[in-house]
Amino acid sequence: PLCPNTISHYSITAIYFYAYISFVTDYLQIWRESSEKSLEGLKTFSYLEELILDNNLLGNDLLLPRLPHLHTLTLNKNQITELESLLDHLAEVVPSLQYLSLLGNVACPNELVCKEKDEDDYQRYRYFVLHKLKNLKFLDTRQVTRKEREEALIRGAFMKVVKPKDTKASSDAASISPEMSYTPLPSGSRDLTNHRGILGKCRYIYYGKHSEGNRFIRDDQL
């Protein structure tokens, strides 16, 4: 049996723990209902170890305060499209991160987000994330393997996804001059209908005596 002092100690610890959890839960609920989604208030919880921010309409402007003890972060089903900037930010503010999940974001290429993506796209994404966050043990729903870590060390930096140029900008440029087509001539060339002839002398005169085709032409065909 536990002594009274021990029971009292555990009771006080439990009350403090539940009060702390309740405060964090209330803060996140108020934050979620607020129109200004700033996470700056989380800096109060400097010893926070787990943070779940799933389905909160978070975008590329996500900024977390420095949380040196945070080891678990889930950002599933948000609106994050820029992967590299997010990973650079996480590497700076959550250096102890070991578990990260980005499922349901455009930045995480898989068939759940886009049918055009396949397992190869997702694997390249994992290599790039592990290149940026070298302490990760779990990414999304899978444990990081030693082979993945070795591949990320060798070629993870080259797995960055390069987005194509904005199609809207290219379509706007095409709408300005829809009839203009490619030509190797300089822009200052004359119009094709404005012909000009050149008269001059040539030093070499071709008689056709050495032409191979003349061997098959008879004199009566000339």
C-alpha positions as CSV (number, residue, x, y, z in Angstrom):
1,P,0.0,0.0,0.0
2,L,1.1,3.5,-0.7
3,C,1.8,5.9,2.2
4,P,-0.4,9.0,2.6
5,N,2.4,11.3,1.4
6,T,2.8,9.3,-1.8
7,I,-0.9,9.4,-2.4
8,S,-1.0,13.1,-1.8
9,H,1.9,13.6,-4.2
10,Y,0.3,11.6,-7.0
11,S,-3.0,13.4,-6.5
12,I,-1.4,16.8,-6.8
13,T,0.5,15.7,-9.9
14,A,-2.7,14.4,-11.5
15,I,-4.6,17.6,-10.8
16,Y,-1.8,19.7,-12.2
17,F,-1.6,17.5,-15.3
18,Y,-5.3,17.6,-16.1
19,A,-5.4,21.3,-15.5
20,Y,-2.5,21.8,-17.9
21,I,-4.1,19.6,-20.6
22,S,-7.5,21.4,-20.1
23,F,-5.8,24.7,-20.6
24,V,-4.0,23.6,-23.8
25,T,-7.3,22.1,-25.2
26,D,-9.2,25.3,-24.4
27,Y,-6.5,27.4,-26.1
28,L,-6.5,25.2,-29.3
29,Q,-10.3,25.3,-29.4
30,I,-10.3,29.1,-29.2
31,W,-7.6,29.3,-31.8
32,R,-9.5,27.0,-34.2
33,E,-12.6,29.2,-34.0
34,S,-10.6,32.4,-34.5
35,S,-10.3,34.0,-37.9
36,E,-6.7,34.9,-37.3
37,K,-4.9,31.5,-37.0
38,S,-1.7,32.5,-35.2
39,L,0.2,29.8,-33.4
40,E,2.4,32.3,-31.5
41,G,0.6,31.5,-28.3
42,L,2.1,28.0,-28.3
43,K,5.4,29.4,-27.2
44,T,4.0,29.4,-23.7
45,F,4.1,25.6,-23.8
46,S,7.8,25.3,-24.2
47,Y,7.8,21.7,-23.0
48,L,5.1,20.5,-25.4
49,E,5.9,17.1,-26.8
50,E,3.0,16.3,-29.1
51,L,1.0,18.6,-31.3
52,I,-2.0,17.6,-33.6
53,L,-3.1,20.3,-36.0
54,D,-5.1,18.1,-38.5
55,N,-7.8,19.6,-40.6
56,N,-7.3,23.3,-39.7
57,L,-7.0,25.0,-43.1
58,L,-3.3,25.7,-42.5
59,G,-1.4,26.9,-45.5
60,N,2.2,27.8,-46.6
61,D,2.2,30.7,-44.1
62,L,2.3,28.3,-41.1
63,L,4.7,29.5,-38.5
64,L,5.4,27.6,-35.3
65,P,7.2,29.0,-32.2
66,R,10.3,27.3,-31.1
67,L,9.3,24.1,-29.3
68,P,12.6,22.3,-28.5
69,H,10.9,19.2,-26.9
70,L,8.3,18.6,-29.5
71,H,8.7,15.1,-31.0
72,T,5.3,14.5,-32.7
73,L,3.6,16.7,-35.1
74,T,0.7,15.9,-37.4
75,L,-0.5,18.4,-40.1
76,N,-2.9,16.1,-42.0
77,K,-5.6,17.4,-44.3
78,N,-4.5,21.0,-44.5
79,Q,-3.7,23.3,-47.4
80,I,0.1,23.0,-47.5
81,T,1.6,23.0,-51.0
82,E,5.2,24.2,-50.5
83,L,7.2,21.3,-49.0
84,E,10.8,22.7,-48.8
85,S,9.9,25.9,-47.0
86,L,7.9,23.9,-44.4
87,L,10.7,21.5,-43.8
88,D,13.3,24.3,-43.4
89,H,11.0,25.9,-40.9
90,L,10.5,22.7,-38.9
91,A,14.2,22.0,-38.9
92,E,14.7,25.3,-37.2
93,V,11.9,25.4,-34.6
94,V,11.4,21.7,-33.7
95,P,14.9,20.2,-33.7
96,S,13.7,17.1,-31.7
97,L,11.0,16.1,-34.2
98,Q,10.8,12.3,-34.7
99,Y,7.2,11.8,-36.0
100,L,5.7,13.9,-38.8
101,S,2.6,13.3,-40.8
102,L,1.6,15.4,-43.8
103,L,-1.1,13.2,-45.4
104,G,-3.9,15.0,-47.2
105,N,-1.8,18.0,-48.3
106,V,-0.7,18.8,-51.8
107,A,2.9,18.8,-50.5
108,C,2.6,15.1,-49.8
109,P,2.2,13.4,-53.2
110,N,0.1,10.3,-53.0
111,E,-3.0,8.8,-54.6
112,L,-5.2,10.2,-51.8
113,V,-4.5,13.7,-53.0
114,C,-4.0,13.2,-56.7
115,K,-4.7,10.2,-58.8
116,E,-1.8,11.1,-61.1
117,K,0.7,10.4,-58.3
118,D,2.1,6.9,-57.7
119,E,4.4,5.1,-55.2
120,D,7.5,6.4,-56.9
121,D,6.4,10.0,-56.4
122,Y,5.7,9.3,-52.7
123,Q,9.1,7.6,-52.2
124,R,10.9,10.6,-53.7
125,Y,9.0,12.8,-51.3
126,R,10.1,10.6,-48.4
127,Y,13.8,10.8,-49.5
128,F,13.5,14.6,-49.6
129,V,11.9,14.9,-46.2
130,L,14.5,12.7,-44.6
131,H,17.2,14.7,-46.2
132,K,15.8,17.8,-44.5
133,L,14.8,16.3,-41.2
134,K,17.4,13.7,-40.4
135,N,16.1,12.8,-36.9
136,L,12.7,11.5,-38.1
137,K,11.8,7.9,-37.1
138,F,8.3,7.9,-38.6
139,L,7.0,9.8,-41.6
140,D,3.2,9.7,-42.3
141,T,2.2,6.1,-41.5
142,R,5.4,4.3,-42.1
143,Q,8.6,3.8,-40.1
144,V,11.8,5.2,-41.6
145,T,14.0,2.3,-42.6
146,R,17.8,2.3,-42.6
147,K,17.8,1.9,-46.4
148,E,15.6,5.0,-46.8
149,R,18.0,7.0,-44.5
150,E,21.0,5.9,-46.6
151,E,19.3,6.8,-49.9
152,A,18.2,10.2,-48.4
153,L,21.8,10.9,-47.5
154,I,23.1,10.1,-51.0
155,R,20.4,11.6,-53.3
156,G,17.8,13.1,-51.0
157,A,18.8,16.6,-52.1
158,F,18.0,15.8,-55.7
159,M,14.4,14.6,-54.9
160,K,13.0,18.1,-54.8
161,V,9.9,18.5,-56.8
162,V,10.1,21.3,-59.3
163,K,6.8,22.8,-60.3
164,P,6.1,23.9,-63.9
165,K,5.7,27.5,-64.7
166,D,2.4,29.2,-64.1
167,T,0.1,28.2,-67.0
168,K,-2.0,31.4,-66.5
169,A,1.0,33.6,-67.2
170,S,1.9,31.7,-70.4
171,S,-1.7,31.8,-71.6
172,D,-1.8,35.6,-71.0
173,A,1.4,36.0,-73.0
174,A,-0.2,33.9,-75.8
175,S,-3.4,36.0,-75.8
176,I,-1.4,39.2,-76.4
177,S,-0.2,38.0,-79.8
178,P,-2.2,34.8,-80.8
179,E,-1.2,35.0,-84.5
180,M,2.6,35.3,-83.8
181,S,4.4,32.1,-84.5
182,Y,8.0,31.1,-84.1
183,T,10.6,32.3,-86.6
184,P,14.4,32.1,-86.6
185,L,14.6,35.5,-88.3
186,P,15.4,38.5,-86.2
187,S,12.5,40.8,-85.2
188,G,13.7,43.5,-87.6
189,S,13.3,41.4,-90.7
190,R,11.0,42.6,-93.5
191,D,7.5,41.2,-94.0
192,L,7.3,38.1,-96.1
193,T,5.3,39.9,-98.8
194,N,7.9,42.7,-99.2
195,H,10.3,40.9,-101.6
196,R,13.5,42.4,-102.9
197,G,15.9,41.0,-105.5
198,I,19.7,41.2,-105.5
199,L,21.8,41.4,-108.7
200,G,25.4,40.4,-108.6
201,K,28.2,38.3,-110.2
202,C,29.3,34.9,-109.2
203,R,32.9,33.7,-109.7
204,Y,32.0,30.0,-110.0
205,I,29.9,28.8,-112.9
206,Y,28.3,25.3,-112.6
207,Y,28.1,23.4,-115.9
208,G,27.0,20.1,-114.5
209,K,29.9,18.1,-116.1
210,H,30.8,16.4,-112.8
211,S,27.3,15.7,-111.7
212,E,26.6,12.0,-111.0
213,G,23.1,12.4,-112.4
214,N,24.4,13.2,-115.9
215,R,25.6,9.6,-116.3
216,F,21.9,8.5,-116.6
217,I,20.9,11.2,-119.1
218,R,21.3,10.6,-122.8
219,D,22.1,13.3,-125.3
220,D,18.7,12.9,-127.0
221,Q,17.0,13.7,-123.6
222,L,18.8,17.0,-123.2
